[in-house]
Amino acid sequence: MKIWKSIRNLFTGKRAFLWVIFAGLMAGLVFMLTANKAVKYTSTDEYCMSCHVHPHAEQSWKLSKHYDNKAGVVVHCVECHLPPKGHGMLFAKAKHGAKDVYGLLFKDSSEYNWPAKRKLEMAKKFVYTESCVKCHQNLFPKTLTVEGENAHLNFLTSKTEVSCLNCHLDVGHYDPNSKHEHDKNFGAAAGQNTQIYTEPTAVTSFSNFTEKVPGTSLSFDMVAIPGGEFVMGSPKNEALRKPDESPAHPVKISRFFMAKIEVSWDEYLEFFKATSSQGRKEAEENANVDAISGPTPPWGAPDQGWGKGSRPAITMSWKAANTYCQWLTKVTGKKYRLPTEAEWEYAARGGTKTPYFFEGDAKKYTSEGFFKKILGADTATIASYVAYKENSLSQTVEPGSVKENPFGLKNMLGNVYEFCSDYYSPNAYQAYKKLVVDPKGPKKGQEHVIRGGSFKSDAKDVRSAARDFTKTKAWLVTDPQMPKSVWWYSDCIDIGFRVVCEVDENIK
């Protein structure tokens, strides 16, 4: 009894309070030690790779400069994919961990679009600039090139958010197509076929024809687009429309020829080979030359490693696309140019008056919105005509993957945005009060109209009336050259173009 009474006395009064404090301290210490070990254990490369079953992750990491370098320093997963301590490391770890657990339990990794997850837009969500600058504190070492100095200066002074990944996407996981360097061998293998055309195609009637480009093995199909009237823009009751599509107004279009598909890499590389200015600097782009002066070599891989061939050529500037048309005009003797915005929409509609040239509206097809993200959007019809966000695997597609519109054109909607000749204005349509014939848009402007949406676009942005415009400054943020390129965009991978050909007035 005396023993029990002594024990009871230890846990009564002030002694009980002290025991509670002691027990709490011990529990806290055990928790901290356990939690610290858990954080360390779940931050090892082995633990990360046990859950992240990316087929490329470990191999590409070991090929990268964060693993294979002269210094022998190994940069581990969490050093890039979590912010450093003091910058929300534990919160980010909990957030990413919760998503990983959910994906492991409820998703099938074989259904993931791994190539899309390697793109810049996705990578930015899982790599932290604070982590980059924690290790790379000297942004201007003696070995840095002039282009590198310009890029790092832009990083420090830019008012827009610039990620280290914009230029260094291949550093953590090596990808030869993401290297940010001057590709002076670009286009060297173009035009190796033996069949060379000596004369352009003679056009004697207003009908479809296949153009043959003299001095090359290049040919492409042109479609005869009959003239007519249509209502340009979208009506007020069209779902998910934008203000710059108003007011809808009547337009009369003269007949013209339009390329069946967007200008392909096969086509663009012939132009590059014939006109490129190897070694010429951007500052000299207006130098006097006897022939048409074309692009300087690009930085990186403009095709993003997806392949060239019949895929649409991308990342060229509006100036480059316009110069291509000048070259094509010179070598074929026909008048080739970029379409006006009115011609483009007329051709895209193909005689229809609905949001798309096929049945359905944007509310039915959009994947935006809480319930659509959970239940998924209706893709049964649109996916057969349009390469967009839901079916493109985040890259360009070849023409054969979609059906034609009523005029026989492919990829007018989706795949890549297409340049128009018009300057962009959000109020351009307000100038048209009555029927207008062959409008050419505002006389002055800073940016040009682009149409059709792209492989990145939601269904609402690939409607026939949907408008957008070039964003030159934003699309050249990570170009390290001074002055920046007038030929290639460094930060836009879903822009291309399609040509039209004017009809000779003597053709019936």
Buried (B, 14 or more C-beta within 10 A) or exposed (E): EEEEEEEEEEEEEEEEEEEEEEEEEEEEEEEEEEEEEEEEEEBEEEBBBEEBEBEBBBEBBEBBBBBEEEEEEEBBBBBBBBBBEEBBBEEBBEEBEEEEEEBEEEEEEEEBEBBBBBBBEEBBEBBBBEBBEBEEEEBEEEEBEEBBBBBBBBBEEEEEEBBBBBBBBBBBBBBEBBBBEBBEEBBEEBBEEEEEBEEBBEBEEBEEBEBBBBEBBBBBBBBBBEBEEBBBBBBEEBBBBBEBBBBBBEBBBEEBBBBBBBBBBBBBBBBBBBBBBEEBEBEEBEEEEEEBBBBBBBBBBBBBEBEBEBBBBBBBBBBBBBBBBBBBBBBBEBBBBBBBBBBBBBBBBBEBEEBBBBEBBBBBBBBBEEEBEEEEBBBEBBBEBBBBBBBBBBBBBBBEBBEBBEBBBBBBBBBBBBBBBBBBBEEBBEEBEEEBEEBBBBEEBEBBBBBBBBBBBBBBBBBBBBBBBBBBEEBBBBBBBBEBBBBBBBBBBBBBBBBBBBBEEEEE
